[in-house]
Amino acid sequence: MVMMELGAQAWITLGVVIAVLVLLASNRVGPDMVLAAGMTVLLVSGVLKPAEALGGFANSGVMTVAVLFVVVAGLRETGAIQWIAALVLGKPRGLFLAQLRLIVASSSLSAFVNNTPVVAMLTSATQAWSKEAGLAPSKLLLPMNYATILGGLCTLIGTSTNLVVDGLLRRQGMELDMFTPVWVGVPVVVVGAVYMLTLGRWLLPERKSAVEQVQDARQYTVEMVVDENGPLVGRSIEEAGLRRLQQLYLVELVREGRVLGAIPPQYALRGGDQLVFVGVIDSLVDLRRIKGLSPATNQVFKLGIRDSQRCLIEAVISRVSPVTGRTIREARFRNRYNAAVIAVSRNGQRIPQKLGDIVLRAGDTLLLEGGREFARQHRYSRDFLLVSELDDSTPPQHARAPYALAILAGLVVSTTLFDVETLNAALIAAAAMVLLRCCNQGQARRAVDYQLIVIIACSFALGTAMEKTGLATYVAGTMMGYAGGNPLWTLVVVYVTTVIFTELLTNNAAAVLMFPIGMAAAAQLGVNPMPFVMCVMVGASAGFMTPIGYQTNLMVYGPGGYRFMDYVIVGGPLSLLVGITTLTVVPLVWPFH
C-alpha cells in the first residue's frame, strides 16, 4: 500500500496538517496561534530544522506584504483612496449604472492597493451612496466586494496571496513580474462583472443594513434621572441594582454635561445624574420599580442627537477579535473599548435578546454609542473588520493625497519598466510615505498586520514540511490517480481543492498548503509548473461562497444585511464561472509543454 511508504516524519506532518485544518475550520482558536503551534510541533519533533521552520519570516514575499501595509497606510491617511472613489463613483443613476461604476472602480483600485482597505473605504461610501440613490445596500456591497477580490488578481501586489505565491516560487528559482497575473486576472474580472450585472443582479437579495434595521436608535433607549436627595444618592451602580436588570443595559451616565461611557459598578450616583439604558423598551417597568429614579423630561441627550462628545458607530467584529465567542458582559465591552453596544445584527436580522447575554460572533455588526475618538482609535484595529461613524462618513480629502498617489505610481512603474525587485520598490515607497508625511511613524507601525504576517510565515513551515517529507508528492500522486494522469484534469483537481481550502480556512494558508502539492504534481507529470502555480494563486483568492471564505466577505456581511445562504446563492455561480475561466485561460497562456 502506498500509504505505508510514508516515513514517520511524513506521518507527523500529516497529523499536524490535519489538526491545523480542523482547528482553522472550527474558528475557536486564532489562526496565528494555530499555525504557530503547528510550526512548533514540526520544529520540536525534528521534522524541520530551525532555519526551515522560521524560513517564512525571511521570505521576500512575506516581507513585501508587511512593507506594503505602510504604503497602504499612506494612501489611507491622505484620503487618496476616498478621493479616487468619490471621483469615479459620482452621482448614482439607477441600479445598473451604480453597480457598473462600483465594479469598475473597486476592481481597478484593488489591482494596486490591498483589497481589505479598499473594501473598508468603499463600504462607507457605498452606504451613503445607496441612501442618496434610494437603493438597497445589499444590491451594491456584495458586487463591490467580489469585484475587489477579482481585481486583486490582476497584479502581483493586488493581494497578499499573490505575493505569498511569488515568495514560494522564488524558492524554486522562478519569479513573477508585476503584471504576470494580469493574463488571467483581467478575464476573470470581465467574466465576474458580466455575471454580477446580469444573472447575479437578480440573485442579489434586497435587504436592510444592520443600521437600517435599527431604524431609530432612540426606540431602544430609556432615559432616567437620579432624584435629588433620593435614596440612590451616594449609592454605587451595583448597590442600586442597575447591573442586574433583565432586559435593560446601562450604557452611559451624563453628569453636568459630561458623558461617561464605561461606568464601573462601584461608581457612586449623584442627584441629577442622567442614566441612559438600552434594551427591550417594554422593560421600563423594571426601572419604575427602583425608588429614586424618574423618567427624564429633558430629552436633549438622546443618542440620535449629534454633539461634541457622542456619536453612533457601526462596527463589524473580526474572526480574531478578543470579544469573539464571548458575551458582551464577559468581554467587558464597555470597559475594553469605552463604547456601549446599542444593538447587534446577525444574518441580516437584529438580535432581540438582552444585550449583555448575546454571544458575539465573527461578522456580527454592532451599533455602538461612544466618543468620537472611538472611530479614530479603532478604525484600523484588527479587532474590527469595519468601523464607520454613521453621522460623519464623508470621505476626507487631504492635500498630500497627490504625493501618495505619485508614490504608488512610482512603485508600479519601477517594478514594471525598470525591473526593480518588488521588495526593494516597496521599501522605498514605504520610506517615501513617511518622509513626505503621508503617514507618520506611529501610523506606519500600527498599519502592519503582524498577526497576518505570523499566519503567513508559519504557514510556510507546513509547506516546507510537506515537501521535505514527501507528503506533498504522495498527495499529488493521489490526485493524479483520480485524474487518470491527465495534466488538465490534475489541474482541475488542484484548483478545486485550493478553492475548498480557501472557503474553509484562510486564503494564504490555502495557497501555502497547495503550492507544494501543485509543484509536485507538475514534476511527476513532467510538465510546466506555471499552470499549477497560477491555478493555486487564483483558487486561493476565489472564496466567494461563504462569509469566512475571504476576509472582505465578512466586512460587508452586516452592512449589507446579508445571510449565509446569500453567499452560496450569489457566490456559487460566480465561483463556477471563475473556475471555468481560469482553467480555460491558464493552459492557453502557460502551456503544459
C-alpha positions in Angstrom: 0.0 0.0 0.0 1.4 3.4 -1.0 0.5 5.0 2.4 2.9 2.6 4.2 5.8 4.1 2.2 5.5 7.3 4.1 8.1 7.7 6.8 7.5 8.6 10.5 8.2 12.3 9.8 5.6 12.3 6.9 3.0 10.8 9.3 3.8 13.5 11.9 3.4 16.2 9.2 0.1 14.7 8.1 -1.1 14.7 11.6 -0.1 18.4 12.1 -1.7 19.4 8.8 -5.0 17.7 9.7 -5.0 19.2 13.2 -4.3 22.6 11.7 -7.1 22.3 9.1 -9.6 21.2 11.8 -8.7 24.0 14.2 -8.8 26.6 11.5 -12.2 25.4 10.2 -13.6 25.4 13.8 -12.7 29.1 14.3 -12.3 28.5 18.0 -8.6 29.5 18.2 -6.9 32.3 16.4 -5.3 31.3 13.1 -2.0 32.8 14.2 -1.9 30.6 17.3 -3.0 27.5 15.4 -0.3 27.9 12.7 2.4 28.9 15.2 1.5 25.8 17.2 1.8 23.6 14.1 5.2 25.1 13.3 6.3 24.5 16.9 5.3 20.8 16.7 7.2 20.3 13.4 10.3 22.0 14.9 10.3 20.2 18.3 9.6 16.8 16.7 12.7 17.2 14.4 10.7 17.3 11.2 12.1 20.7 10.4 15.4 22.4 11.4 15.1 25.9 13.0 16.2 27.6 9.7 13.5 25.6 7.8 10.7 26.3 10.4 11.4 30.0 10.6 12.2 30.5 6.9 8.9 32.1 6.2 9.9 35.1 8.3 12.8 35.7 6.0 10.8 35.2 2.8 10.8 38.2 0.4 7.1 37.7 -0.4 6.1 37.8 3.3 8.3 40.9 4.0 6.8 42.6 0.9 3.3 42.1 2.3 4.4 43.7 5.6 6.0 46.7 3.9 3.1 47.3 1.6 0.9 47.8 4.7 2.8 51.1 5.2 2.3 52.1 1.6 -1.4 51.5 2.0 -1.4 53.5 5.3 -0.1 56.5 3.3 -2.9 56.1 0.8 -5.4 55.7 3.5 -4.3 58.5 5.8 -4.1 61.1 3.0 -7.6 60.1 1.8 -6.2 59.1 -1.6 -8.5 56.0 -1.9 -11.6 58.0 -0.9 -10.6 60.8 -3.3 -10.4 58.3 -6.2 -13.7 56.6 -5.2 -15.5 59.9 -5.0 -14.2 61.0 -8.3 -15.1 57.7 -10.1 -18.4 57.0 -8.4 -20.0 60.4 -8.9 -23.8 60.6 -8.5 -25.6 57.3 -9.0 -28.4 57.0 -11.5 -30.2 53.7 -11.3 -29.1 50.3 -10.0 -27.4 49.0 -13.2 -25.1 52.1 -13.6 -24.5 52.1 -9.9 -23.3 48.5 -9.9 -21.2 49.1 -13.1 -19.4 52.1 -11.7 -18.8 50.3 -8.4 -17.4 47.2 -10.1 -15.1 49.2 -12.3 -13.9 51.4 -9.5 -13.3 48.7 -6.9 -11.6 46.2 -9.3 -9.3 48.9 -10.7 -8.3 50.2 -7.2 -7.7 46.7 -5.8 -5.3 45.9 -8.6 -2.8 48.2 -6.9 -4.0 48.5 -3.3 -4.6 45.6 -0.9 -8.3 44.8 -1.2 -9.1 45.0 2.6 -8.6 48.8 2.9 -10.4 49.3 -0.5 -13.5 47.4 0.8 -13.3 49.3 4.1 -13.3 52.7 2.3 -15.8 51.8 -0.3 -18.3 50.3 2.1 -18.8 53.6 3.9 -19.0 55.4 0.6 -21.4 52.8 -0.8 -23.7 53.1 2.2 -24.0 56.8 1.8 -24.3 56.4 -2.0 -27.1 53.9 -1.7 -29.0 56.0 0.7 -28.8 59.0 -1.6 -30.0 57.0 -4.6 -32.7 55.1 -2.6 -31.1 51.7 -3.4 -30.7 48.8 -1.1 -27.1 48.5 0.1 -27.4 44.7 -0.3 -27.6 45.2 -4.1 -24.3 47.0 -4.2 -21.9 45.8 -1.4 -21.5 42.2 -2.5 -20.8 43.1 -6.2 -18.3 45.6 -4.9 -16.7 43.1 -2.7 -16.4 40.4 -5.3 -15.0 42.9 -7.9 -12.4 43.9 -5.3 -11.3 40.2 -4.8 -11.1 39.6 -8.6 -9.3 42.9 -9.2 -6.6 41.9 -6.8 -5.7 39.1 -9.1 -4.5 41.4 -11.8 -1.2 42.4 -10.4 1.5 41.0 -8.1 0.7 43.5 -5.3 -3.1 43.3 -5.6 -3.4 40.9 -2.8 -1.1 39.3 -0.2 -1.9 35.8 -1.6 -0.2 36.8 -4.9 2.9 37.9 -3.1 2.9 34.7 -1.0 2.8 32.5 -4.1 5.6 34.6 -5.6 7.7 34.2 -2.5 7.2 30.4 -2.7 8.0 30.4 -6.4 11.3 32.3 -5.7 12.5 29.4 -3.5 12.1 27.2 -6.7 14.3 29.6 -8.7 11.5 31.3 -10.5 9.5 34.5 -10.0 6.6 36.6 -11.2 6.6 40.0 -12.8 4.3 42.8 -11.6 1.8 42.1 -14.4 2.2 38.4 -14.9 -1.1 37.6 -13.2 -3.0 40.1 -15.5 -3.4 37.4 -18.2 -5.8 35.5 -16.0 -6.8 38.4 -13.8 -8.5 40.5 -16.5 -10.5 37.6 -17.9 -11.9 36.7 -14.5 -12.7 40.3 -13.8 -14.6 40.6 -17.0 -16.5 37.4 -16.5 -17.3 38.3 -12.9 -18.5 41.7 -13.9 -20.8 40.4 -16.7 -22.2 37.8 -14.2 -22.9 40.4 -11.5 -24.6 42.7 -13.9 -26.8 40.0 -15.4 -27.7 36.9 -13.5 -26.1 37.9 -10.3 -28.1 41.1 -10.3 -31.3 39.1 -10.0 -29.9 36.8 -7.4 -28.9 39.6 -5.0 -31.3 40.0 -2.1 -32.9 43.3 -1.2 -32.3 43.7 2.5 -31.8 46.4 5.0 -28.4 47.1 6.5 -27.8 46.5 10.2 -28.2 50.2 10.9 -31.5 50.4 8.9 -32.9 47.5 11.0 -32.4 49.8 14.0 -34.4 52.5 12.3 -34.4 54.8 15.3 -31.8 54.1 18.0 -33.9 56.0 20.4 -36.7 53.5 20.3 -34.3 51.1 22.2 -33.3 53.8 24.6 -34.7 54.6 28.1 -33.5 57.8 29.9 -33.9 58.2 33.6 -32.8 60.8 36.2 -31.5 60.2 39.7 -33.8 62.1 42.1 -32.2 64.9 44.1 -31.9 63.8 47.8 -33.4 60.4 46.8 -32.4 57.0 48.2 -30.0 56.3 45.4 -27.8 59.3 46.0 -24.4 58.2 47.3 -25.0 54.5 46.4 -22.9 52.7 43.7 -24.3 51.4 40.4 -24.1 47.9 41.8 -25.8 48.7 45.1 -28.6 50.5 43.2 -29.4 47.3 41.3 -28.7 48.8 37.9 -26.4 46.0 36.9 -29.0 43.2 37.4 -31.8 44.4 35.1 -33.2 41.6 33.0 -33.8 43.3 29.7 -32.1 46.7 30.0 -28.4 47.6 29.9 -26.9 50.8 31.4 -24.7 52.3 28.7 -23.9 55.8 29.9 -24.2 58.4 32.6 -24.4 62.1 31.9 -23.3 64.3 34.8 -23.1 68.1 34.5 -23.0 67.8 30.7 -20.2 65.3 30.7 -20.8 61.9 29.1 -19.4 58.8 30.9 -19.5 55.7 28.7 -17.7 52.9 30.6 -19.2 53.2 34.1 -17.6 50.9 36.7 -20.1 49.1 39.1 -18.6 50.9 42.1 -19.3 54.3 40.6 -21.3 56.5 43.1 -24.5 58.2 41.9 -25.4 61.8 42.5 -28.7 63.7 42.3 -29.4 64.9 38.8 -27.4 62.2 37.1 -28.9 61.3 33.8 -28.8 57.5 33.1 -29.2 56.0 29.6 -30.3 52.4 29.2 -30.8 50.3 26.1 -32.6 47.1 25.5 -36.2 46.0 25.4 -38.3 49.1 25.8 -41.2 47.2 27.5 -38.9 46.7 30.5 -39.3 50.3 31.5 -41.5 49.0 34.3 -38.3 47.5 35.9 -36.8 50.9 36.2 -40.0 52.5 37.6 -39.8 50.0 40.5 -36.5 51.4 41.6 -37.1 54.1 44.1 -35.1 57.3 43.4 -35.3 57.1 39.6 -37.6 59.2 37.5 -38.2 59.3 33.7 -36.2 62.1 32.1 -38.1 65.1 30.9 -35.2 66.8 29.3 -34.6 64.8 26.1 -31.6 66.7 24.7 -29.2 63.9 25.4 -30.8 61.3 23.2 -28.5 59.0 21.3 -29.7 60.2 18.0 -28.5 63.8 18.6 -25.1 64.8 17.5 -22.9 66.6 19.9 -19.2 67.0 20.6 -19.0 64.0 22.9 -21.0 61.2 21.4 -21.7 59.6 18.1 -23.2 56.4 16.6 -20.7 53.9 15.2 -21.1 50.8 13.1 -18.5 48.1 13.7 -18.1 44.6 12.2 -16.4 42.0 14.5 -13.4 40.2 13.1 -12.5 36.5 13.5 -9.5 37.3 15.6 -11.2 39.9 17.9 -10.8 39.1 21.6 -14.6 39.5 22.1 -15.5 36.8 19.5 -17.1 33.8 21.2 -17.8 35.7 24.4 -20.9 37.5 25.7 -20.9 41.3 25.7 -20.8 41.2 29.5 -18.0 38.6 29.7 -16.0 40.6 27.2 -16.4 43.7 29.3 -17.0 45.5 26.1 -17.6 49.0 27.6 -14.5 48.9 29.7 -12.4 47.5 26.9 -13.5 50.0 24.2 -15.1 52.8 26.1 -18.2 52.3 23.9 -21.7 50.9 24.6 -23.4 48.3 22.4 -26.9 49.6 21.3 -27.8 46.7 19.1 -26.4 43.6 17.4 -27.2 42.4 13.9 -26.5 38.8 12.7 -27.6 37.0 9.5 -29.5 40.1 8.3 -31.6 40.5 11.5 -31.3 42.3 14.8 -30.8 40.0 17.8 -33.7 40.8 20.2 -32.3 39.2 23.4 -30.7 41.0 26.3 -27.6 42.7 25.1 -25.3 41.5 27.9 -26.1 37.9 27.2 -25.5 38.0 23.4 -22.5 35.8 22.4 -20.6 37.7 19.8 -19.5 36.0 16.6 -17.3 37.0 13.7 -19.3 39.0 11.2 -21.7 40.4 13.8 -22.5 44.1 13.1 -22.6 46.2 16.3 -24.3 49.5 16.6 -22.3 51.4 19.1 -22.6 54.6 21.1 -19.2 56.1 22.0 -17.0 59.1 21.9 -15.8 60.5 18.6 -12.3 59.2 19.4 -13.5 55.6 19.1 -13.6 55.6 15.3 -10.2 57.2 15.1 -8.6 54.7 17.5 -10.2 51.5 16.2 -10.8 52.2 12.5 -7.8 50.0 11.6 -7.8 47.8 14.6 -7.6 44.0 14.0 -10.5 43.6 16.4 -12.9 45.0 13.8 -13.2 44.5 10.1 -15.0 47.7 9.6 -15.6 50.8 11.8 -17.8 53.5 10.4 -19.0 56.7 12.1 -22.6 56.9 11.0 -23.1 60.6 11.1 -19.9 61.6 9.6 -19.0 59.2 6.7 -18.0 61.8 4.2 -14.6 60.7 2.6 -11.9 63.1 3.7 -9.6 64.8 1.1 -6.2 65.8 2.1 -3.5 67.9 0.4 -1.0 65.1 0.5 -3.1 62.6 -1.5 -1.3 63.5 -4.8 2.0 62.6 -3.1 0.7 59.2 -2.0 -0.7 58.5 -5.5 2.6 59.5 -7.1 4.5 57.2 -4.7 2.1 54.3 -5.7 2.6 55.1 -9.4 6.4 55.1 -8.8 6.2 51.7 -7.2 4.3 50.2 -10.1 6.5 51.8 -12.8 9.8 50.9 -11.1 8.9 47.2 -10.8 7.4 47.1 -14.3 9.6 49.2 -16.5 12.9 49.2 -14.6 12.8 45.6 -13.3 13.3 46.7 -9.6 12.7 43.9 -7.1 9.2 44.2 -5.6 10.5 44.2 -2.0 13.1 46.9 -2.8 10.5 49.1 -4.5 8.0 48.6 -1.7 10.7 49.6 0.9 11.5 52.8 -1.0 7.8 53.6 -1.4 7.1 53.0 2.4 10.0 55.2 3.3 8.7 57.9 0.9 5.3 57.7 2.5 6.8 58.5 5.9 9.3 61.1 4.7 6.7 63.0 2.8 4.4 62.8 5.8 1.7 60.9 4.0 1.6 58.9 7.3 3.6 59.4 10.5 5.8 56.8 12.2 3.0 55.7 14.6 0.5 55.2 11.8 3.1 53.2 9.9 3.8 50.9 12.8 0.1 50.4 13.5 -0.6 49.7 9.9 1.3 46.5 9.8 -0.9 43.5 10.4 1.6 41.5 12.5 -1.0 38.7 13.0 -1.3 38.2 9.3 2.5 38.1 8.9 2.7 35.4 11.6 0.0 33.4 9.9 1.7 33.5 6.5 5.2 32.9 7.8 4.1 30.0 10.0 2.2 28.5 7.1 5.5 28.3 5.2 6.7 25.8 7.8 3.8 23.4 6.9 4.5 23.7 3.2 8.2 23.1 3.7 7.5 20.0 5.9 5.1 18.6 3.2 7.9 19.0 0.6 10.7 17.7 2.7 8.9 14.5 4.0 7.4 13.6 0.6 3.9 14.1 1.8 3.2 16.7 -1.0 4.5 14.1 -3.6 2.2 11.5 -2.2 -0.9 13.8 -2.2 0.0 14.9 -5.7 0.2 11.3 -6.8 -3.2 10.5 -5.3 -4.7 13.5 -7.2 -3.1 12.3 -10.4 -4.6 8.9 -9.8 -8.1 10.4 -9.6 -7.3 12.5 -12.7 -6.0 9.4 -14.7 -2.6 11.0 -15.1 -4.1 13.7 -17.4 -2.4 17.1 -16.8 -5.6 19.1 -17.4 -7.7 17.0 -15.0 -5.0 17.1 -12.4 -5.0 20.9 -12.8 -8.8 20.8 -12.2 -8.4 18.7 -9.0 -5.6 21.1 -7.7 -7.8 24.2 -8.4 -10.9 22.7 -6.8 -9.1 21.6 -3.7 -7.5 25.0 -3.3 -10.9 26.7 -3.5 -12.3 24.3 -0.9 -9.4 25.1 1.4 -9.9 28.8 0.8 -13.6 28.6 1.7 -12.9 26.7 4.9 -9.6 28.2 6.1 -7.7 31.4 5.2 -6.6 32.3 1.6 -2.9 32.5 2.5 -2.9 29.1 4.3 -4.7 27.5 1.3 -2.0 28.9 -1.0 0.9 27.7 1.1 -0.6 24.2 1.6 -1.5 23.7 -2.0 1.6 25.2 -3.6 4.0 22.2 -2.9 1.2 19.8 -4.0 0.9 21.6 -7.3 4.6 21.7 -7.9 4.9 18.0 -7.0 2.1 17.2 -9.5 3.9 19.1 -12.3 7.1 17.3 -11.5 5.5 13.9 -11.6 3.7 14.7 -14.9 6.9 16.2 -16.3 5.1 19.4 -17.4 5.5 23.1 -17.0 4.7 24.0 -13.3 3.3 27.5 -14.1 -0.3 26.4 -14.8 -0.4 24.8 -11.4 1.2 27.9 -9.8 -1.4 30.3 -11.4 -4.3 28.0 -10.5 -3.2 27.9 -6.9 -2.9 31.7 -6.9 -6.4 32.2 -8.3 -8.0 29.4 -6.3 -6.6 30.8 -3.1 -8.4 34.1 -3.7 -11.7 32.6 -5.1 -13.5 32.5 -1.8 -17.0 33.6 -2.8 -19.4 31.0 -1.3 -19.1 31.6 2.4 -18.7 34.7 4.6 -15.5 33.3 6.1 -14.0 32.4 2.7 -12.3 35.7 2.4 -11.9 38.5 5.0 -13.7 41.1 2.9 -16.7 38.9 2.7 -17.2 39.4 6.4 -16.7 43.1 6.1 -19.8 43.6 4.0 -21.8 40.9 5.8 -23.5 43.1 8.4 -23.6 46.4 6.5 -25.4 44.7 3.6 -27.8 42.8 5.9 -26.7 39.5 4.2 -27.3 36.0 5.4 -25.1 32.9 5.0 -27.1 31.5 2.1 -26.8 34.7 0.1 -23.1 33.9 -0.4 -23.9 30.4 -1.5 -26.7 31.6 -3.9 -24.8 34.6 -5.4 -21.2 33.3 -4.9 -21.7 29.8 -6.1 -22.3 30.6 -9.8 -19.5 33.2 -9.6 -17.1 30.6 -8.2 -18.0 28.2 -11.0 -17.6 30.8 -13.7 -14.3 32.0 -12.3 -13.1 28.4 -12.2 -14.1 27.6 -15.8 -12.4 30.8 -17.0 -9.2 30.1 -15.0 -8.9 26.5 -16.2 -9.5 27.6 -19.8 -7.2 30.6 -19.9 -4.3 29.3 -17.8 -3.3 26.3 -20.0 -3.5 28.6 -23.1 -1.2 31.3 -21.6 1.1 28.9 -19.8 1.0 25.6 -21.8 1.9 22.3 -20.1 4.7 21.6 -22.7 
